[in-house]
Amino acid sequence: MAKTQNQRYRTFRTPEGKQISIFTPTGGEPQFHSLDGPAIKYPKSMKKQDEYFIYGIPYSKERWMELKNDVKVKDNPFPSDSF
């Protein structure tokens, strides 16, 4: 069965309670990714800062907030100003 666009984006919770969001490009490896919030969200008990990624690239929360609205969902997912 071929993957649909929706199956390429996935969020799940680990046994430790971390919430992980990933994107799997066609023919590629999964990458941390979320435009809705942190791609890795830790439970408060872990006392770690959440981590922000766009298509596998880590960003500070501030930079992620600047970029998230400029990202287009397609096979070449990077914002045009990233080059």
Rosetta blueprint (number, residue, H / E / L):
1 M L
2 A L
3 K L
4 T L
5 Q H
6 N H
7 Q H
8 R H
9 Y E
10 R E
11 T E
12 F E
13 R E
14 T L
15 P L
16 E L
17 G L
18 K L
19 Q E
20 I E
21 S E
22 I E
23 F E
24 T L
25 P L
26 T L
27 G L
28 G L
29 E L
30 P L
31 Q E
32 F E
33 H L
34 S L
35 L L
36 D L
37 G L
38 P L
39 A L
40 I E
41 K E
42 Y L
43 P L
44 K H
45 S H
46 M H
47 K L
48 K L
49 Q L
50 D L
51 E E
52 Y E
53 F E
54 I E
55 Y L
56 G L
57 I E
58 P E
59 Y E
60 S L
61 K H
62 E H
63 R H
64 W H
65 M H
66 E H
67 L H
68 K L
69 N L
70 D L
71 V L
72 K L
73 V L
74 K L
75 D L
76 N L
77 P L
78 F L
79 P L
80 S H
81 D H
82 S H
83 F L
